[in-house]
Amino acid sequence: MLISFHYTVHTSLDVVEEKISGVGKALADQRELYLGLLYPTEDYKVYGYMTNSKVKFVIVVDSSNTSLRDNEIRSMFRKLHNSFTDVMCNPFYNPGDPIQSKAFDSIVSTMMVQAF
């Protein structure tokens, strides 16, 4: 199960790369970096988002969860992006280190609870 989950996420990252290279400069000019549904399977739906600095976020949702709409997924990515930006702007954070922010963990945990 875990290996198939990793495969799904890695395949989704390949789809992100395809979308980025296919759109080219048009994507760079967009302010909205929500990539939408990347990779639907029987078990999961994988959504993608890419920041202006090319950081990629992926949210995996159980396919049986029909309560989440596209605008709610988009909102989750915005919250995640804003929280990530707060971590990166911290002068005590060293880029490349694991994120050890209680505020960031709280945002992610809250999003996970709301999704179920």
C-alpha positions as CSV (number, residue, x, y, z in Angstrom):
1,M,0.0,0.0,0.0
2,L,2.7,2.4,1.0
3,I,4.7,1.8,-2.2
4,S,1.7,2.4,-4.4
5,F,1.0,5.7,-2.5
6,H,4.6,6.8,-3.2
7,Y,4.2,5.9,-6.8
8,T,1.0,8.0,-7.0
9,V,2.7,11.0,-5.5
10,H,5.8,10.7,-7.7
11,T,3.6,10.3,-10.8
12,S,1.7,13.4,-9.8
13,L,5.0,15.3,-9.6
14,D,5.7,14.2,-13.2
15,V,2.4,15.6,-14.2
16,V,3.3,18.9,-12.5
17,E,6.5,19.0,-14.6
18,E,4.5,18.3,-17.8
19,K,2.1,21.1,-17.0
20,I,4.9,23.6,-16.3
21,S,6.8,22.7,-19.4
22,G,3.7,22.6,-21.6
23,V,2.5,26.0,-20.5
24,G,5.9,27.7,-20.4
25,K,5.9,31.4,-20.1
26,A,2.1,31.6,-19.8
27,L,2.3,29.9,-16.4
28,A,5.1,32.3,-15.2
29,D,2.8,35.2,-16.0
30,Q,-0.1,33.8,-14.0
31,R,-0.7,34.9,-10.5
32,E,-2.8,31.8,-9.7
33,L,-0.5,28.8,-9.4
34,Y,-3.1,26.2,-8.5
35,L,-2.6,23.3,-11.0
36,G,-5.8,21.5,-10.2
37,L,-6.4,17.7,-10.3
38,L,-3.2,16.1,-11.3
39,Y,-3.7,12.4,-11.0
40,P,-7.0,10.7,-10.1
41,T,-6.9,7.0,-9.2
42,E,-9.5,4.6,-7.8
43,D,-8.3,5.3,-4.3
44,Y,-7.0,8.9,-4.4
45,K,-7.3,12.3,-6.0
46,V,-4.0,14.2,-6.2
47,Y,-4.1,18.0,-6.5
48,G,-1.1,20.3,-7.2
49,Y,0.1,23.8,-6.6
50,M,3.4,25.5,-7.3
51,T,4.7,28.7,-5.8
52,N,6.4,31.5,-7.6
53,S,9.7,30.2,-6.3
54,K,8.9,26.7,-7.9
55,V,8.2,25.0,-4.6
56,K,5.6,22.3,-5.3
57,F,2.8,21.3,-3.0
58,V,0.7,18.2,-3.4
59,I,-2.5,17.3,-1.6
60,V,-3.8,13.7,-1.7
61,V,-7.4,13.2,-0.9
62,D,-9.3,9.9,-0.6
63,S,-11.4,9.4,-3.8
64,S,-14.5,8.5,-1.7
65,N,-14.4,12.0,-0.1
66,T,-16.9,13.9,-2.3
67,S,-17.4,16.7,0.2
68,L,-14.3,18.6,-0.9
69,R,-14.8,20.9,-3.8
70,D,-12.2,22.5,-6.1
71,N,-12.5,25.9,-4.4
72,E,-11.9,24.3,-1.0
73,I,-8.8,22.5,-2.2
74,R,-7.6,25.8,-3.7
75,S,-8.2,27.5,-0.3
76,M,-6.2,24.7,1.4
77,F,-3.2,25.4,-0.9
78,R,-3.4,29.1,-0.2
79,K,-3.3,28.5,3.6
80,L,-0.4,26.1,3.1
81,H,1.5,28.5,0.9
82,N,1.0,31.4,3.4
83,S,2.1,29.3,6.3
84,F,5.1,28.0,4.3
85,T,6.0,31.6,3.4
86,D,5.9,32.6,7.1
87,V,8.4,29.8,7.9
88,M,10.7,30.8,5.0
89,C,10.6,34.5,6.1
90,N,11.7,33.6,9.6
91,P,15.3,34.9,10.0
92,F,16.2,32.0,12.2
93,Y,15.2,29.4,9.6
94,N,18.0,27.9,7.5
95,P,16.7,26.9,4.0
96,G,17.0,23.2,3.5
97,D,16.5,22.4,7.2
98,P,13.5,20.4,8.2
99,I,10.5,22.7,9.1
100,Q,10.1,22.7,12.9
101,S,7.4,25.3,13.3
102,K,4.5,24.7,15.6
103,A,2.4,27.2,13.7
104,F,3.1,25.4,10.4
105,D,2.4,22.0,12.0
106,S,-0.9,23.4,13.4
107,I,-2.0,24.7,10.0
108,V,-1.3,21.3,8.4
109,S,-2.9,19.3,11.2
110,T,-6.0,21.5,11.0
111,M,-6.3,21.1,7.3
112,M,-6.0,17.3,7.7
113,V,-8.7,17.2,10.3
114,Q,-11.1,19.4,8.2
115,A,-10.6,17.2,5.2
116,F,-12.0,14.1,7.0
